[in-house]
Amino acid sequence: KVKHLSGGQKQRVAIARALAKKPELILLDEPFSQIDNFKKNSLRRRIFTYLKEQKISCIVATHDKNDALSFADQLIVIRNHKILANDQPKTIYNTPSDKYIAALFDDVNEFVLDGQSHLCYPHQIRIVKESNQQARVTHCYFKGNFWLIQVDFQQQQLYIRHHDAIDIGKRINLSFE
């Protein structure tokens, strides 16, 4: 009986019930939120592949960047009942109009350089041997296949994606994409 299942199992049953009806349109609200990471990625790929193959339109309300970036054909960002962005996921990711939108996808840096305000993701800042842009490492966070390096740059906090940890206090040179 469904009442004896875990939250993730109940979620999968609900999705299966909805798909069994072969709808023309399906609405999914945080469809993978109760499902553990071990099953989530595989299930997500299978469901969205199935929906596209069967030409079933799908509207997904999600806070999960993996749902939005990897599987959406069209992405609408809504905040306080107002549409902030409506475009293809790649376009919104690559050219976010503000920090709120960029922060939906990754850590985001908002900083002033040469009197101009900039937004960029940690992977868009490189540590280089020489440059005029110097920073001091304040923290390192292990993220699995990379380190997120927090630095003080001209009295502004920035995050940089890097392949190795760096000693706290070390001075480094930066290059911005």
C-alpha positions in Angstrom: 0.0 0.0 0.0 1.2 3.5 -0.9 0.7 4.8 2.7 3.5 2.5 3.8 6.0 3.8 1.3 8.8 6.3 1.9 8.4 9.9 0.6 10.5 9.2 -2.4 8.6 6.0 -3.3 5.3 7.9 -3.0 6.7 10.5 -5.3 7.6 7.9 -7.9 4.2 6.3 -7.6 2.5 9.6 -8.2 4.6 10.3 -11.3 3.9 6.8 -12.6 0.1 7.2 -12.1 0.2 10.5 -13.9 2.2 9.1 -16.9 0.0 6.0 -17.1 -2.9 8.1 -18.2 -0.9 9.2 -21.3 -1.8 12.9 -20.8 -1.2 15.6 -23.5 0.1 17.9 -20.7 1.6 17.0 -17.3 2.3 19.5 -14.5 5.1 18.5 -12.1 5.7 20.5 -8.9 9.2 19.7 -7.5 8.9 16.2 -9.0 12.2 14.8 -7.7 12.4 16.6 -4.3 11.7 13.5 -2.2 13.9 11.2 -4.2 17.4 10.4 -3.1 20.3 11.4 -5.4 21.2 7.8 -6.2 17.9 7.4 -8.1 17.1 11.0 -8.9 19.4 11.5 -11.9 18.6 8.3 -13.6 14.8 8.8 -13.0 15.0 12.4 -14.2 16.7 11.4 -17.5 14.2 8.5 -18.1 11.1 10.6 -17.4 12.1 13.6 -19.5 13.3 11.4 -22.4 9.9 9.5 -22.2 8.0 12.8 -22.2 9.8 14.1 -25.3 9.5 10.8 -27.1 5.8 10.6 -26.4 5.4 14.4 -27.3 3.8 15.0 -23.9 4.1 18.7 -23.0 5.3 19.2 -19.4 5.4 22.2 -17.1 7.8 21.8 -14.2 7.9 24.0 -11.2 11.4 23.5 -9.7 14.2 25.0 -7.8 16.6 22.3 -9.1 19.0 23.7 -11.7 19.4 20.2 -13.1 15.7 20.0 -14.1 15.8 23.5 -15.6 19.0 23.5 -17.5 19.3 19.9 -18.7 15.7 19.2 -19.8 13.8 22.4 -20.4 13.2 23.7 -23.9 11.9 26.9 -22.5 12.6 28.4 -19.1 10.6 31.0 -17.2 12.0 32.5 -14.0 9.3 34.0 -11.8 9.8 35.9 -8.6 7.1 37.7 -6.5 4.5 36.9 -9.2 6.6 38.7 -11.9 8.3 37.1 -14.9 12.0 38.0 -14.7 13.2 35.9 -17.7 11.6 33.8 -20.5 14.0 32.2 -22.9 15.9 29.0 -23.6 17.8 27.7 -20.6 21.3 28.2 -22.2 20.5 31.9 -23.0 19.3 32.6 -19.5 22.2 30.9 -17.9 24.8 32.6 -20.1 23.3 36.1 -19.9 21.5 36.4 -16.6 19.9 39.8 -16.2 20.5 40.0 -12.4 22.1 38.2 -9.5 18.8 36.5 -8.4 18.6 34.7 -11.8 22.3 33.7 -11.9 22.1 32.4 -8.3 19.4 29.9 -9.4 22.1 28.0 -11.3 25.3 28.3 -9.3 27.2 30.4 -6.9 27.5 33.8 -8.4 29.9 36.7 -8.0 28.7 40.3 -8.1 31.5 42.7 -8.0 32.8 46.1 -9.2 35.9 46.2 -11.4 37.2 49.4 -12.9 34.0 51.2 -11.9 31.7 48.7 -13.7 29.4 46.2 -12.0 29.9 42.5 -13.1 28.1 39.2 -12.6 30.0 36.0 -13.2 30.0 32.4 -12.1 33.0 30.9 -10.3 34.2 29.0 -13.4 34.5 32.3 -15.2 37.4 33.5 -13.0 40.8 31.9 -13.5 43.8 31.8 -11.3 46.8 32.8 -13.4 50.6 33.3 -12.9 50.6 37.0 -13.6 48.0 39.7 -13.8 47.2 43.1 -12.3 44.2 41.7 -10.5 45.3 40.3 -7.1 43.3 38.6 -4.4 43.9 36.9 -1.1 42.5 33.4 -0.4 40.1 33.4 2.6 38.5 29.9 2.5 38.6 26.7 0.4 35.5 24.4 0.1 35.9 20.8 -1.3 33.1 20.2 -3.8 34.1 16.7 -5.1 35.7 17.2 -8.5 36.8 20.8 -7.8 37.5 23.3 -5.0 35.5 26.5 -4.5 38.0 29.1 -3.5 36.8 32.1 -1.6 39.0 35.2 -2.0 39.1 38.8 -0.9 39.4 40.9 -4.1 39.5 44.7 -3.6 37.4 44.3 -0.4 34.9 42.2 -2.3 34.2 38.5 -1.7 34.6 36.3 -4.8 34.3 32.6 -5.4 36.5 30.8 -7.9 36.3 27.2 -9.2 39.7 25.6 -9.1 41.2 22.1 -9.4 43.2 22.2 -6.2 43.0 23.7 -2.7 45.0 26.8 -2.0 46.5 27.8 1.3 44.5 30.4 3.3 46.1 33.8 3.2 48.0 33.1 -0.1 48.0 35.9 -2.7 46.9 34.9 -6.1 46.4 36.6 -9.5 43.1 36.6 -11.3 41.8 36.7 -14.9 38.2 37.3 -15.7 36.3 35.9 -18.7 
